[in-house]
Amino acid sequence: MDDFRPPTGAGAGAALRKLLPPPALCGFLLLLALLFTVSYAVGAGAGPVAPGMHDPGTVSDGDDGDGDGTTHGGGGGHGG
């Protein structure tokens, strides 16, 4: 019975293949990252979901957008 011995250098390639994840997993993760990147870009391009939304860190200039330069107190009460 002859013993089978792999050629020298083949052990390094086999060890490297054991350490790397399967190619299908690498492809799936790459596709997932690409999908998230594209969806983020589309969402950033679409802008805010509702009118008047802004980043929490932004500061208003005091104008409520009605053109007279005044701000009106909040609340749902009637003027009087």
PDB file of N, CA, C and O in Angstrom:
ATOM      1  N   MET A   1       0.827  -1.170   0.000  1.00  0.00           N
ATOM      2  CA  MET A   1       0.000   0.000   0.000  1.00  0.00           C
ATOM      3  C   MET A   1       0.874   1.237   0.000  1.00  0.00           C
ATOM      4  O   MET A   1       1.702   1.451   0.885  1.00  0.00           O
ATOM      5  N   ASP A   2       0.670   1.998  -0.970  1.00  0.00           N
ATOM      6  CA  ASP A   2       1.436   3.239  -1.079  1.00  0.00           C
ATOM      7  C   ASP A   2       0.702   4.352  -0.337  1.00  0.00           C
ATOM      8  O   ASP A   2      -0.516   4.492  -0.447  1.00  0.00           O
ATOM      9  N   ASP A   3       1.450   5.124   0.404  1.00  0.00           N
ATOM     10  CA  ASP A   3       0.870   6.283   1.075  1.00  0.00           C
ATOM     11  C   ASP A   3       0.833   7.456   0.102  1.00  0.00           C
ATOM     12  O   ASP A   3       1.793   7.716  -0.623  1.00  0.00           O
ATOM     13  N   PHE A   4      -0.297   8.153   0.105  1.00  0.00           N
ATOM     14  CA  PHE A   4      -0.421   9.325  -0.753  1.00  0.00           C
ATOM     15  C   PHE A   4       0.136  10.529  -0.005  1.00  0.00           C
ATOM     16  O   PHE A   4      -0.266  10.815   1.123  1.00  0.00           O
ATOM     17  N   ARG A   5       1.055  11.221  -0.641  1.00  0.00           N
ATOM     18  CA  ARG A   5       1.623  12.436  -0.058  1.00  0.00           C
ATOM     19  C   ARG A   5       1.347  13.596  -1.007  1.00  0.00           C
ATOM     20  O   ARG A   5       1.689  13.540  -2.188  1.00  0.00           O
ATOM     21  N   PRO A   6       0.729  14.644  -0.482  1.00  0.00           N
ATOM     22  CA  PRO A   6       0.484  15.791  -1.368  1.00  0.00           C
ATOM     23  C   PRO A   6       1.797  16.473  -1.719  1.00  0.00           C
ATOM     24  O   PRO A   6       2.750  16.433  -0.941  1.00  0.00           O
ATOM     25  N   PRO A   7       1.846  17.089  -2.868  1.00  0.00           N
ATOM     26  CA  PRO A   7       3.070  17.797  -3.253  1.00  0.00           C
ATOM     27  C   PRO A   7       3.365  18.928  -2.271  1.00  0.00           C
ATOM     28  O   PRO A   7       2.458  19.481  -1.649  1.00  0.00           O
ATOM     29  N   THR A   8       4.626  19.254  -2.145  1.00  0.00           N
ATOM     30  CA  THR A   8       5.008  20.328  -1.239  1.00  0.00           C
ATOM     31  C   THR A   8       4.369  21.643  -1.683  1.00  0.00           C
ATOM     32  O   THR A   8       4.292  21.943  -2.874  1.00  0.00           O
ATOM     33  N   GLY A   9       3.918  22.411  -0.705  1.00  0.00           N
ATOM     34  CA  GLY A   9       3.259  23.677  -0.998  1.00  0.00           C
ATOM     35  C   GLY A   9       1.748  23.554  -1.066  1.00  0.00           C
ATOM     36  O   GLY A   9       1.053  24.566  -0.978  1.00  0.00           O
ATOM     37  N   ALA A  10       1.220  22.358  -1.217  1.00  0.00           N
ATOM     38  CA  ALA A  10      -0.229  22.190  -1.295  1.00  0.00           C
ATOM     39  C   ALA A  10      -0.874  22.377   0.073  1.00  0.00           C
ATOM     40  O   ALA A  10      -2.049  22.733   0.158  1.00  0.00           O
ATOM     41  N   GLY A  11      -0.120  22.143   1.139  1.00  0.00           N
ATOM     42  CA  GLY A  11      -0.671  22.310   2.480  1.00  0.00           C
ATOM     43  C   GLY A  11      -0.984  23.760   2.789  1.00  0.00           C
ATOM     44  O   GLY A  11      -1.937  24.049   3.514  1.00  0.00           O
ATOM     45  N   ALA A  12      -0.200  24.669   2.252  1.00  0.00           N
ATOM     46  CA  ALA A  12      -0.443  26.099   2.494  1.00  0.00           C
ATOM     47  C   ALA A  12      -1.736  26.548   1.821  1.00  0.00           C
ATOM     48  O   ALA A  12      -2.498  27.331   2.389  1.00  0.00           O
ATOM     49  N   GLY A  13      -1.977  26.056   0.626  1.00  0.00           N
ATOM     50  CA  GLY A  13      -3.211  26.417  -0.081  1.00  0.00           C
ATOM     51  C   GLY A  13      -4.443  25.856   0.611  1.00  0.00           C
ATOM     52  O   GLY A  13      -5.479  26.518   0.669  1.00  0.00           O
ATOM     53  N   ALA A  14      -4.339  24.650   1.130  1.00  0.00           N
ATOM     54  CA  ALA A  14      -5.469  24.044   1.832  1.00  0.00           C
ATOM     55  C   ALA A  14      -5.741  24.780   3.137  1.00  0.00           C
ATOM     56  O   ALA A  14      -6.896  24.971   3.516  1.00  0.00           O
ATOM     57  N   ALA A  15      -4.693  25.187   3.817  1.00  0.00           N
ATOM     58  CA  ALA A  15      -4.877  25.927   5.073  1.00  0.00           C
ATOM     59  C   ALA A  15      -5.513  27.288   4.798  1.00  0.00           C
ATOM     60  O   ALA A  15      -6.346  27.754   5.576  1.00  0.00           O
ATOM     61  N   LEU A  16      -5.125  27.919   3.703  1.00  0.00           N
ATOM     62  CA  LEU A  16      -5.697  29.216   3.351  1.00  0.00           C
ATOM     63  C   LEU A  16      -7.179  29.077   3.011  1.00  0.00           C
ATOM     64  O   LEU A  16      -7.987  29.929   3.383  1.00  0.00           O
ATOM     65  N   ARG A  17      -7.533  28.009   2.310  1.00  0.00           N
ATOM     66  CA  ARG A  17      -8.944  27.785   1.972  1.00  0.00           C
ATOM     67  C   ARG A  17      -9.778  27.525   3.213  1.00  0.00           C
ATOM     68  O   ARG A  17     -10.957  27.878   3.249  1.00  0.00           O
ATOM     69  N   LYS A  18      -9.190  26.916   4.226  1.00  0.00           N
ATOM     70  CA  LYS A  18      -9.936  26.665   5.460  1.00  0.00           C
ATOM     71  C   LYS A  18     -10.203  27.957   6.211  1.00  0.00           C
ATOM     72  O   LYS A  18     -11.236  28.086   6.868  1.00  0.00           O
ATOM     73  N   LEU A  19      -9.290  28.915   6.126  1.00  0.00           N
ATOM     74  CA  LEU A  19      -9.444  30.170   6.853  1.00  0.00           C
ATOM     75  C   LEU A  19     -10.427  31.123   6.183  1.00  0.00           C
ATOM     76  O   LEU A  19     -11.105  31.890   6.865  1.00  0.00           O
ATOM     77  N   LEU A  20     -10.512  31.083   4.864  1.00  0.00           N
ATOM     78  CA  LEU A  20     -11.400  31.988   4.147  1.00  0.00           C
ATOM     79  C   LEU A  20     -12.838  31.461   4.160  1.00  0.00           C
ATOM     80  O   LEU A  20     -13.058  30.251   4.104  1.00  0.00           O
ATOM     81  N   PRO A  21     -13.817  32.373   4.235  1.00  0.00           N
ATOM     82  CA  PRO A  21     -15.212  31.929   4.146  1.00  0.00           C
ATOM     83  C   PRO A  21     -15.524  31.476   2.719  1.00  0.00           C
ATOM     84  O   PRO A  21     -14.787  31.802   1.789  1.00  0.00           O
ATOM     85  N   PRO A  22     -16.598  30.737   2.547  1.00  0.00           N
ATOM     86  CA  PRO A  22     -16.953  30.264   1.203  1.00  0.00           C
ATOM     87  C   PRO A  22     -17.206  31.440   0.248  1.00  0.00           C
ATOM     88  O   PRO A  22     -17.671  32.495   0.682  1.00  0.00           O
ATOM     89  N   PRO A  23     -16.911  31.272  -1.013  1.00  0.00           N
ATOM     90  CA  PRO A  23     -17.122  32.363  -1.976  1.00  0.00           C
ATOM     91  C   PRO A  23     -18.573  32.840  -2.044  1.00  0.00           C
ATOM     92  O   PRO A  23     -18.826  34.023  -2.272  1.00  0.00           O
ATOM     93  N   ALA A  24     -19.517  31.933  -1.847  1.00  0.00           N
ATOM     94  CA  ALA A  24     -20.925  32.337  -1.890  1.00  0.00           C
ATOM     95  C   ALA A  24     -21.242  33.305  -0.747  1.00  0.00           C
ATOM     96  O   ALA A  24     -22.015  34.246  -0.929  1.00  0.00           O
ATOM     97  N   LEU A  25     -20.656  33.081   0.416  1.00  0.00           N
ATOM     98  CA  LEU A  25     -20.874  33.984   1.542  1.00  0.00           C
ATOM     99  C   LEU A  25     -20.251  35.342   1.268  1.00  0.00           C
ATOM    100  O   LEU A  25     -20.852  36.371   1.574  1.00  0.00           O
ATOM    101  N   CYS A  26     -19.071  35.357   0.705  1.00  0.00           N
ATOM    102  CA  CYS A  26     -18.416  36.625   0.350  1.00  0.00           C
ATOM    103  C   CYS A  26     -19.253  37.397  -0.665  1.00  0.00           C
ATOM    104  O   CYS A  26     -19.425  38.609  -0.533  1.00  0.00           O
ATOM    105  N   GLY A  27     -19.767  36.714  -1.664  1.00  0.00           N
ATOM    106  CA  GLY A  27     -20.609  37.361  -2.662  1.00  0.00           C
ATOM    107  C   GLY A  27     -21.887  37.907  -2.057  1.00  0.00           C
ATOM    108  O   GLY A  27     -22.319  39.006  -2.405  1.00  0.00           O
ATOM    109  N   PHE A  28     -22.497  37.148  -1.153  1.00  0.00           N
ATOM    110  CA  PHE A  28     -23.720  37.603  -0.498  1.00  0.00           C
ATOM    111  C   PHE A  28     -23.464  38.849   0.341  1.00  0.00           C
ATOM    112  O   PHE A  28     -24.252  39.794   0.308  1.00  0.00           O
ATOM    113  N   LEU A  29     -22.366  38.857   1.092  1.00  0.00           N
ATOM    114  CA  LEU A  29     -22.049  40.020   1.926  1.00  0.00           C
ATOM    115  C   LEU A  29     -21.725  41.244   1.070  1.00  0.00           C
ATOM    116  O   LEU A  29     -22.086  42.363   1.433  1.00  0.00           O
ATOM    117  N   LEU A  30     -21.059  41.045  -0.045  1.00  0.00           N
ATOM    118  CA  LEU A  30     -20.772  42.142  -0.953  1.00  0.00           C
ATOM    119  C   LEU A  30     -22.064  42.696  -1.551  1.00  0.00           C
ATOM    120  O   LEU A  30     -22.229  43.911  -1.650  1.00  0.00           O
ATOM    121  N   LEU A  31     -22.963  41.827  -1.943  1.00  0.00           N
ATOM    122  CA  LEU A  31     -24.249  42.257  -2.489  1.00  0.00           C
ATOM    123  C   LEU A  31     -25.070  42.995  -1.433  1.00  0.00           C
ATOM    124  O   LEU A  31     -25.726  43.991  -1.738  1.00  0.00           O
ATOM    125  N   LEU A  32     -25.033  42.512  -0.202  1.00  0.00           N
ATOM    126  CA  LEU A  32     -25.757  43.163   0.885  1.00  0.00           C
ATOM    127  C   LEU A  32     -25.209  44.566   1.142  1.00  0.00           C
ATOM    128  O   LEU A  32     -25.981  45.509   1.315  1.00  0.00           O
ATOM    129  N   ALA A  33     -23.903  44.709   1.168  1.00  0.00           N
ATOM    130  CA  ALA A  33     -23.286  46.023   1.374  1.00  0.00           C
ATOM    131  C   ALA A  33     -23.638  46.973   0.232  1.00  0.00           C
ATOM    132  O   ALA A  33     -23.902  48.153   0.465  1.00  0.00           O
ATOM    133  N   LEU A  34     -23.642  46.469  -0.991  1.00  0.00           N
ATOM    134  CA  LEU A  34     -24.007  47.283  -2.140  1.00  0.00           C
ATOM    135  C   LEU A  34     -25.464  47.728  -2.057  1.00  0.00           C
ATOM    136  O   LEU A  34     -25.786  48.872  -2.378  1.00  0.00           O
ATOM    137  N   LEU A  35     -26.333  46.838  -1.632  1.00  0.00           N
ATOM    138  CA  LEU A  35     -27.750  47.161  -1.499  1.00  0.00           C
ATOM    139  C   LEU A  35     -27.976  48.249  -0.448  1.00  0.00           C
ATOM    140  O   LEU A  35     -28.745  49.183  -0.675  1.00  0.00           O
ATOM    141  N   PHE A  36     -27.314  48.130   0.688  1.00  0.00           N
ATOM    142  CA  PHE A  36     -27.450  49.158   1.724  1.00  0.00           C
ATOM    143  C   PHE A  36     -26.898  50.497   1.255  1.00  0.00           C
ATOM    144  O   PHE A  36     -27.474  51.542   1.556  1.00  0.00           O
ATOM    145  N   THR A  37     -25.792  50.478   0.524  1.00  0.00           N
ATOM    146  CA  THR A  37     -25.204  51.717   0.030  1.00  0.00           C
ATOM    147  C   THR A  37     -26.144  52.415  -0.951  1.00  0.00           C
ATOM    148  O   THR A  37     -26.342  53.627  -0.873  1.00  0.00           O
ATOM    149  N   VAL A  38     -26.714  51.656  -1.861  1.00  0.00           N
ATOM    150  CA  VAL A  38     -27.634  52.235  -2.840  1.00  0.00           C
ATOM    151  C   VAL A  38     -28.898  52.753  -2.156  1.00  0.00           C
ATOM    152  O   VAL A  38     -29.384  53.830  -2.502  1.00  0.00           O
ATOM    153  N   SER A  39     -29.435  52.011  -1.196  1.00  0.00           N
ATOM    154  CA  SER A  39     -30.655  52.467  -0.532  1.00  0.00           C
ATOM    155  C   SER A  39     -30.394  53.713   0.305  1.00  0.00           C
ATOM    156  O   SER A  39     -31.262  54.579   0.406  1.00  0.00           O
ATOM    157  N   TYR A  40     -29.211  53.816   0.908  1.00  0.00           N
ATOM    158  CA  TYR A  40     -28.866  55.024   1.661  1.00  0.00           C
ATOM    159  C   TYR A  40     -28.756  56.227   0.729  1.00  0.00           C
ATOM    160  O   TYR A  40     -29.226  57.317   1.057  1.00  0.00           O
ATOM    161  N   ALA A  41     -28.136  56.028  -0.431  1.00  0.00           N
ATOM    162  CA  ALA A  41     -27.993  57.118  -1.389  1.00  0.00           C
ATOM    163  C   ALA A  41     -29.349  57.578  -1.913  1.00  0.00           C
ATOM    164  O   ALA A  41     -29.573  58.778  -2.070  1.00  0.00           O
ATOM    165  N   VAL A  42     -30.249  56.649  -2.184  1.00  0.00           N
ATOM    166  CA  VAL A  42     -31.582  57.010  -2.659  1.00  0.00           C
ATOM    167  C   VAL A  42     -32.345  57.755  -1.565  1.00  0.00           C
ATOM    168  O   VAL A  42     -33.024  58.741  -1.850  1.00  0.00           O
ATOM    169  N   GLY A  43     -32.242  57.297  -0.321  1.00  0.00           N
ATOM    170  CA  GLY A  43     -32.919  57.976   0.781  1.00  0.00           C
ATOM    171  C   GLY A  43     -32.366  59.360   1.035  1.00  0.00           C
ATOM    172  O   GLY A  43     -33.124  60.285   1.325  1.00  0.00           O
ATOM    173  N   ALA A  44     -31.059  59.516   0.933  1.00  0.00           N
ATOM    174  CA  ALA A  44     -30.458  60.836   1.124  1.00  0.00           C
ATOM    175  C   ALA A  44     -30.864  61.782  -0.005  1.00  0.00           C
ATOM    176  O   ALA A  44     -31.058  62.977   0.219  1.00  0.00           O
ATOM    177  N   GLY A  45     -30.990  61.250  -1.201  1.00  0.00           N
ATOM    178  CA  GLY A  45     -31.400  62.074  -2.334  1.00  0.00           C
ATOM    179  C   GLY A  45     -32.870  62.464  -2.280  1.00  0.00           C
ATOM    180  O   GLY A  45     -33.252  63.517  -2.790  1.00  0.00           O
ATOM    181  N   ALA A  46     -33.693  61.627  -1.670  1.00  0.00           N
ATOM    182  CA  ALA A  46     -35.122  61.913  -1.593  1.00  0.00           C
ATOM    183  C   ALA A  46     -35.425  63.019  -0.589  1.00  0.00           C
ATOM    184  O   ALA A  46     -36.426  63.722  -0.722  1.00  0.00           O
ATOM    185  N   GLY A  47     -34.573  63.173   0.403  1.00  0.00           N
ATOM    186  CA  GLY A  47     -34.772  64.234   1.378  1.00  0.00           C
ATOM    187  C   GLY A  47     -35.614  63.770   2.549  1.00  0.00           C
ATOM    188  O   GLY A  47     -35.846  62.576   2.736  1.00  0.00           O
ATOM    189  N   PRO A  48     -36.067  64.737   3.333  1.00  0.00           N
ATOM    190  CA  PRO A  48     -36.839  64.395   4.532  1.00  0.00           C
ATOM    191  C   PRO A  48     -38.193  63.777   4.185  1.00  0.00           C
ATOM    192  O   PRO A  48     -38.717  63.957   3.086  1.00  0.00           O
ATOM    193  N   VAL A  49     -38.732  63.059   5.135  1.00  0.00           N
ATOM    194  CA  VAL A  49     -39.983  62.354   4.909  1.00  0.00           C
ATOM    195  C   VAL A  49     -41.171  63.303   4.934  1.00  0.00           C
ATOM    196  O   VAL A  49     -42.118  63.128   4.167  1.00  0.00           O
ATOM    197  N   ALA A  50     -41.132  64.301   5.801  1.00  0.00           N
ATOM    198  CA  ALA A  50     -42.242  65.234   5.947  1.00  0.00           C
ATOM    199  C   ALA A  50     -41.717  66.662   5.884  1.00  0.00           C
ATOM    200  O   ALA A  50     -40.562  66.913   6.227  1.00  0.00           O
ATOM    201  N   PRO A  51     -42.551  67.595   5.449  1.00  0.00           N
ATOM    202  CA  PRO A  51     -42.132  68.994   5.408  1.00  0.00           C
ATOM    203  C   PRO A  51     -41.785  69.498   6.807  1.00  0.00           C
ATOM    204  O   PRO A  51     -42.448  69.147   7.783  1.00  0.00           O
ATOM    205  N   GLY A  52     -40.761  70.310   6.895  1.00  0.00           N
ATOM    206  CA  GLY A  52     -40.372  70.887   8.172  1.00  0.00           C
ATOM    207  C   GLY A  52     -39.428  70.039   8.981  1.00  0.00           C
ATOM    208  O   GLY A  52     -38.966  70.479  10.034  1.00  0.00           O
ATOM    209  N   MET A  53     -39.117  68.821   8.523  1.00  0.00           N
ATOM    210  CA  MET A  53     -38.179  67.989   9.267  1.00  0.00           C
ATOM    211  C   MET A  53     -36.769  68.477   8.997  1.00  0.00           C
ATOM    212  O   MET A  53     -36.440  68.850   7.871  1.00  0.00           O
ATOM    213  N   HIS A  54     -35.947  68.478  10.013  1.00  0.00           N
ATOM    214  CA  HIS A  54     -34.560  68.862   9.871  1.00  0.00           C
ATOM    215  C   HIS A  54     -33.747  68.110  10.895  1.00  0.00           C
ATOM    216  O   HIS A  54     -34.301  67.466  11.786  1.00  0.00           O
ATOM    217  N   ASP A  55     -32.452  68.188  10.774  1.00  0.00           N
ATOM    218  CA  ASP A  55     -31.568  67.531  11.725  1.00  0.00           C
ATOM    219  C   ASP A  55     -31.770  68.124  13.109  1.00  0.00           C
ATOM    220  O   ASP A  55     -32.024  69.323  13.225  1.00  0.00           O
ATOM    221  N   PRO A  56     -31.666  67.321  14.160  1.00  0.00           N
ATOM    222  CA  PRO A  56     -31.851  67.834  15.510  1.00  0.00           C
ATOM    223  C   PRO A  56     -30.839  68.913  15.886  1.00  0.00           C
ATOM    224  O   PRO A  56     -31.109  69.709  16.785  1.00  0.00           O
ATOM    225  N   GLY A  57     -29.695  68.962  15.229  1.00  0.00           N
ATOM    226  CA  GLY A  57     -28.669  69.931  15.582  1.00  0.00           C
ATOM    227  C   GLY A  57     -28.839  71.283  14.915  1.00  0.00           C
ATOM    228  O   GLY A  57     -28.117  72.219  15.259  1.00  0.00           O
ATOM    229  N   THR A  58     -29.767  71.424  13.969  1.00  0.00           N
ATOM    230  CA  THR A  58     -29.911  72.698  13.270  1.00  0.00           C
ATOM    231  C   THR A  58     -30.701  73.685  14.113  1.00  0.00           C
ATOM    232  O   THR A  58     -31.567  73.309  14.902  1.00  0.00           O
ATOM    233  N   VAL A  59     -30.380  74.942  13.925  1.00  0.00           N
ATOM    234  CA  VAL A  59     -31.034  76.012  14.680  1.00  0.00           C
ATOM    235  C   VAL A  59     -31.866  76.832  13.722  1.00  0.00           C
ATOM    236  O   VAL A  59     -31.405  77.193  12.639  1.00  0.00           O
ATOM    237  N   SER A  60     -33.084  77.126  14.116  1.00  0.00           N
ATOM    238  CA  SER A  60     -33.968  77.924  13.285  1.00  0.00           C
ATOM    239  C   SER A  60     -33.558  79.386  13.349  1.00  0.00           C
ATOM    240  O   SER A  60     -33.018  79.835  14.361  1.00  0.00           O
ATOM    241  N   ASP A  61     -33.806  80.127  12.288  1.00  0.00           N
ATOM    242  CA  ASP A  61     -33.454  81.544  12.270  1.00  0.00           C
ATOM    243  C   ASP A  61     -34.551  82.416  12.876  1.00  0.00           C
ATOM    244  O   ASP A  61     -34.413  83.639  12.900  1.00  0.00           O
ATOM    245  N   GLY A  62     -35.621  81.826  13.357  1.00  0.00           N
ATOM    246  CA  GLY A  62     -36.688  82.582  14.004  1.00  0.00           C
ATOM    247  C   GLY A  62     -37.825  82.939  13.077  1.00  0.00           C
ATOM    248  O   GLY A  62     -38.865  83.408  13.540  1.00  0.00           O
ATOM    249  N   ASP A  63     -37.666  82.736  11.794  1.00  0.00           N
ATOM    250  CA  ASP A  63     -38.721  83.057  10.845  1.00  0.00           C
ATOM    251  C   ASP A  63     -39.579  81.824  10.643  1.00  0.00           C
ATOM    252  O   ASP A  63     -39.059  80.741  10.375  1.00  0.00           O
ATOM    253  N   ASP A  64     -40.884  81.978  10.770  1.00  0.00           N
ATOM    254  CA  ASP A  64     -41.763  80.820  10.619  1.00  0.00           C
ATOM    255  C   ASP A  64     -42.200  80.599   9.181  1.00  0.00           C
ATOM    256  O   ASP A  64     -42.981  79.687   8.907  1.00  0.00           O
ATOM    257  N   GLY A  65     -41.718  81.405   8.271  1.00  0.00           N
ATOM    258  CA  GLY A  65     -41.991  81.182   6.864  1.00  0.00           C
ATOM    259  C   GLY A  65     -43.182  81.935   6.328  1.00  0.00           C
ATOM    260  O   GLY A  65     -43.524  81.765   5.157  1.00  0.00           O
ATOM    261  N   ASP A  66     -43.850  82.785   7.150  1.00  0.00           N
ATOM    262  CA  ASP A  66     -45.010  83.507   6.632  1.00  0.00           C
ATOM    263  C   ASP A  66     -44.622  84.847   6.012  1.00  0.00           C
ATOM    264  O   ASP A  66     -45.480  85.546   5.471  1.00  0.00           O
ATOM    265  N   GLY A  67     -43.351  85.211   6.082  1.00  0.00           N
ATOM    266  CA  GLY A  67     -42.878  86.392   5.383  1.00  0.00           C
ATOM    267  C   GLY A  67     -42.839  87.659   6.204  1.00  0.00           C
ATOM    268  O   GLY A  67     -42.239  88.641   5.767  1.00  0.00           O
ATOM    269  N   ASP A  68     -43.458  87.680   7.388  1.00  0.00           N
ATOM    270  CA  ASP A  68     -43.439  88.929   8.153  1.00  0.00           C
ATOM    271  C   ASP A  68     -42.284  88.996   9.144  1.00  0.00           C
ATOM    272  O   ASP A  68     -42.107  90.013   9.816  1.00  0.00           O
ATOM    273  N   GLY A  69     -41.506  87.939   9.244  1.00  0.00           N
ATOM    274  CA  GLY A  69     -40.319  87.955  10.082  1.00  0.00           C
ATOM    275  C   GLY A  69     -40.600  87.760  11.557  1.00  0.00           C
ATOM    276  O   GLY A  69     -39.687  87.877  12.374  1.00  0.00           O
ATOM    277  N   THR A  70     -41.819  87.470  11.916  1.00  0.00           N
ATOM    278  CA  THR A  70     -42.150  87.263  13.324  1.00  0.00           C
ATOM    279  C   THR A  70     -42.366  85.789  13.579  1.00  0.00           C
ATOM    280  O   THR A  70     -42.673  85.016  12.672  1.00  0.00           O
ATOM    281  N   THR A  71     -42.201  85.423  14.815  1.00  0.00           N
ATOM    282  CA  THR A  71     -42.517  84.060  15.199  1.00  0.00           C
ATOM    283  C   THR A  71     -43.792  84.085  16.003  1.00  0.00           C
ATOM    284  O   THR A  71     -44.076  85.043  16.723  1.00  0.00           O
ATOM    285  N   HIS A  72     -44.538  83.047  15.875  1.00  0.00           N
ATOM    286  CA  HIS A  72     -45.811  82.959  16.578  1.00  0.00           C
ATOM    287  C   HIS A  72     -45.703  81.895  17.644  1.00  0.00           C
ATOM    288  O   HIS A  72     -45.110  80.839  17.426  1.00  0.00           O
ATOM    289  N   GLY A  73     -46.275  82.175  18.793  1.00  0.00           N
ATOM    290  CA  GLY A  73     -46.223  81.220  19.899  1.00  0.00           C
ATOM    291  C   GLY A  73     -46.922  79.944  19.519  1.00  0.00           C
ATOM    292  O   GLY A  73     -47.867  79.939  18.730  1.00  0.00           O
ATOM    293  N   GLY A  74     -46.447  78.870  20.087  1.00  0.00           N
ATOM    294  CA  GLY A  74     -47.033  77.576  19.802  1.00  0.00           C
ATOM    295  C   GLY A  74     -48.332  77.381  20.551  1.00  0.00           C
ATOM    296  O   GLY A  74     -48.849  78.307  21.177  1.00  0.00           O
ATOM    297  N   GLY A  75     -48.833  76.218  20.487  1.00  0.00           N
ATOM    298  CA  GLY A  75     -50.091  75.912  21.162  1.00  0.00           C
ATOM    299  C   GLY A  75     -51.235  75.944  20.183  1.00  0.00           C
ATOM    300  O   GLY A  75     -51.155  76.562  19.121  1.00  0.00           O
ATOM    301  N   GLY A  76     -52.276  75.286  20.548  1.00  0.00           N
ATOM    302  CA  GLY A  76     -53.420  75.201  19.658  1.00  0.00           C
ATOM    303  C   GLY A  76     -54.536  76.160  20.026  1.00  0.00           C
ATOM    304  O   GLY A  76     -55.655  76.015  19.534  1.00  0.00           O
ATOM    305  N   GLY A  77     -54.264  77.119  20.863  1.00  0.00           N
ATOM    306  CA  GLY A  77     -55.316  78.055  21.310  1.00  0.00           C
ATOM    307  C   GLY A  77     -55.704  79.036  20.249  1.00  0.00           C
ATOM    308  O   GLY A  77     -55.002  79.220  19.255  1.00  0.00           O
ATOM    309  N   HIS A  78     -56.836  79.667  20.472  1.00  0.00           N
ATOM    310  CA  HIS A  78     -57.327  80.696  19.556  1.00  0.00           C
ATOM    311  C   HIS A  78     -56.776  82.039  20.008  1.00  0.00           C
ATOM    312  O   HIS A  78     -56.589  82.280  21.201  1.00  0.00           O
ATOM    313  N   GLY A  79     -56.520  82.907  19.042  1.00  0.00           N
ATOM    314  CA  GLY A  79     -55.997  84.238  19.364  1.00  0.00           C
ATOM    315  C   GLY A  79     -57.033  85.070  20.102  1.00  0.00           C
ATOM    316  O   GLY A  79     -58.236  84.854  19.954  1.00  0.00           O
ATOM    317  N   GLY A  80     -56.562  86.016  20.891  1.00  0.00           N
ATOM    318  CA  GLY A  80     -57.589  86.794  21.558  1.00  0.00           C
ATOM    319  C   GLY A  80     -57.084  87.867  22.428  1.00  0.00           C
ATOM    320  O   GLY A  80     -57.871  88.587  23.041  1.00  0.00           O
TER     321      GLY A  80
END
